[in-house]
């Protein structure tokens, strides 16, 4: 049994804001859940292949931008996880997602290309997570002024993805 199957992140392993992402992952086997999620995410976004610029309201992100944001966030959370896993003491900055979106040009991608990129980034994180020794899951990093464990960041990867899929289902249809 992996450390992830034995325990979930405690409230002191992440910020209050990020608790919503952790709480979106009830499965006892996080890595299996992350792997299974790929087909769900792919199907949800491929439904918008013919209308990647669709948005649910003026000024809101397009479907393409949402997937780009998910990929950016996957990289940020994964980077934080790696810093923690490697016991790097550096305090990491926060990000402002709207500033990042202004600088991103996701319009140069098709939805299938963005899905492939997201899957590649996730695959790298899964490989890393599968090979972490048990003691590493409790290591911490400070990011955005909050303390996070490797375990919490791993849960946040999947929870963030699911949060945006909920938005896609609820608001973009």
N, C-alpha and C positions, 0 to 999 in steps of 0.2 A: 504494500500500500504506500502511495506517495504521500508526502506531507500535505498536499492539497486535499487528499481524500480523508485525512485525519482531522483537519481543522479549517475553519473558515476565518477570514480576517476579523479580528476584534475591532471595536469602534476606535481604539487608539492607534490603529495601524494605517489610518487614512484620515483625510479631512472630512468634516461634516458634509461638505458639498459633494464629495466623491462617494459618499455612502450609498447614494442612489444607484451608482453603477455596480458596486459590490452586491447590493441587494437584488440586482437583476439576474444573479447567477445562483440558483438554488441547488444545482447539481452537485453531487458529492465528488465527481471526477471532472475537474475543470478542464484538463487537457482534452479529454474525449468530447466535452461540450464545445470547446473551441473548434475542434476539428469538424464536428457535426454541423456547426453553425455556417460553415462555408457554403453549403448547398442552399440554405435558407436565404442568406444574403445575396448570393448570385441570382436566385430566382426573383427576389424582390426587386432588384435593380434592373434586371434584364427586361422586366415588364415595361420599363421606360425607355427602351432602346430607341424607339421612334420619336420620343419627346424628352430628350435629356435636359432641355432648358425649361421644363415645366416647373412652376413654383405654385405654392398654395395662396400666396398673397404678394402684393407689390413690396419690393424691398427684401423679401425673404430669399434664402438660397435656392438655387435651382437643384434639381435632382443630381446633376453632375457635380455641382459644388458640394453638396452634402457628402457624396462619396469621396470627393477629394479631401474634405475636412476629416472624414473618418480615417483616411489613410494618413494624413498629417498627424492626427491624434494618436493613432496606432504607433507611429514612429516616436512621438514625444513620450508616451507612457512606456514604450519599450526601451527608450534611451534611459529614462529614469530608473527603470528596472535593472538595466545593465550596470549603471553607476552603483546602485545599491548592492547588486550581486558581487561586484568587484571591490566592495568596501571602500569606494572612493568617498572621501569626506567632503567633497565640494558641495556647496549649496547651489542648487540648480534654479534657474529663473522660471518664472511662470510664462504663459503665453496669453496673448489676447487674440482670440480666434477671429474676430472681425478684422483686425489689422492683418493677420496672416492671409485671410481670404482676399483682401484688397491686393495683396502682392502675388497671389497665386493665379496661374493661367490654366485652369482646368479645362477651358474651352478647346485646348489643343489635343485633348484626349477624347476618344469615344468612350461610351460607358463600358463596353467590353475591355478596353485597354485599362481603364481605371480599376475595374474588378480584378483584372490580372495583377496589377500592381499591388492592390490591397492584399490579394492572396499570397503574393510573394513575400510581402513584409510580414504577414501573419505567419507564414511558414517558417520564416527565420526565427520568429519569437517562439514558436512551438518547439523548434529544435533546441533552442537555448534552454527553455523551461524543462524539457525532458531530461536534460543532462546536469541540472543543478543539484548539488549535494543537499541533503536535508537541512543542514545547519544554515544554509544560505537564505532560506525562505523567510527567516526572521530578521535579516539584515535590513537596515534602514537607510534612507536618503532623505534629505530635505529638499523640497521643491515647492516653489510658490509660497515659501514660508511655513510649510506644513511637513510633518514627518510621515513617510510612507514606507511600508515594508515591501519586500519583493512579492510576498503573497498577495497583498492588497493590490499592487500594481498589476499583477497577473489577472486578478479578478476584474479589475477596471478595464483591461483590454476588451474582454468579452462584454462586460456590462455597457460600456460606451457604444459598442456596435449595436447591441440590442436596443438601447435607448433611441438611437437614430432610426432603426428599423420600425420602432413603434411610431415615431413621428412620420415616417414615410407612409405607413399604413393608415394612420389616423388623419393626417392633414393633406397629403398630396393626392389622394384618390379623387 
